[in-house]
Amino acid sequence: MTRIAAVQMSPVIANLMVNRGTVGAAIAGALREGADIVVLPELATSGYVFQNMEELRSVAIPADGALFDEWAALASTRPSSVIVAGFAEAGADGAVYNSAAVVTAAGVLGIYRKVHLWDQEKRFFTPGSDAPLIVETAHGRLGVMICFDLEFPEWTRIAALAGAKMLAVPTNWPYVDRPAGERPPEVQIAMAAARVNRMSIICSDRAGTERGVAWNEGTTIVDADGWVVSTVGPGDGVAWADLDASDSRKKQLAELSGVFTDRRPDLYAMVVEQPS
C-alpha cells in the first residue's frame, strides 16, 4: 500500500518567502506522519490571482532553483518518498509557466507545465507543450497534470495509456455553486476519469479566498474504482489515504470487456479535430 497525503493550504499571494515556509512545513509534517507521496496545490509557492506580470515574475523560480534542494532534503528523511507541488516557473526562454515539480531525495525527477490554461491564466502564463508527465517512482508509475488539464478526457487517457498507476493533480479550483449535498463538479470529473481509466487520482486544492476569489477547497483522493476515499474539510488540512497501485493494473472490467482492449482508436479521429 502507498500512503498518500493530499495537502490543502492557503498560499499568500506574491509572497514567496512565506509560502516557502508553509509548503516546507506541510511537506515535513506529512512525511513525519508516514506519507509516501505528498501532493500540494497548484501555484503553492506563489498564489494565483496576480495583478500584473511584474508581480508574477517576482515569485517565479527556475526549475533548478534552490527551493527544490530543500524539498529533496526533506524527502531524504523518508526514503522513497515523492513530493509533487505547483509553482510559477521562470523559464530559461523568458516565459513564465504554471508548473508542477516532482521531487525525491535524489532531486527533481521532472517538471510538468500546464497545457490547458484556465481563463485569466492566459494573460500571464505560457502553456506547456508536452504530454502529461510520467515518472517512475518507488511506488509505481506516477502521472502529473494540473487543474484544468483534468477536464480533458484525452489528457487523462494519455496518462493512463502511458502506464500511470496514480495521477497527481495540483489544483486551484474557483468556487462554483452546486445543489446541496453535491460534490464540486471538478471532483465528479476526477471520479469519472479514475473509473474509466482504472487509475487513482489525487487532487490537492487550495483553501481560503484570494483577492475576492473563493476556492472550492475540494482536495480529494479517488481510488481506481472511481470512489472518493478521502477529503478534507474547509480550510487548511490534509486528506489521507492508503492506495494499492495494483488496483490500477486491473484494466479488465469483465470477462470480455476491458478499459483498453475495447478501445476503437480507428473511429476516434474526430476527437482531435477542432470544431468548425
Secondary structure, 3 states (H helix, E strand, C coil): CEEEEEEEECCCCCCHHHHHHHHHHHHHHHHHCCCCEEECCCCCCCCCCCCCHHHHHCCCECCCCHHHHHHHHHHCCCCCCEEEEEEEEECCCCCEEEEEEEEECCEEEEEEECCCCCHHHHHCCCCCCCCCEEEEECCEEEEECCHHHHHCHHHHHHHHHCCCCEEEEECCCECCCCCCCCCCHHHHHHHHHHHHHCCEEEEECECCEECCEEECCCCEEECCCCCEEEECCCCCEEEEEEECHHHHHCCEEECCEECCCCCCHHHCHHHHCCCC
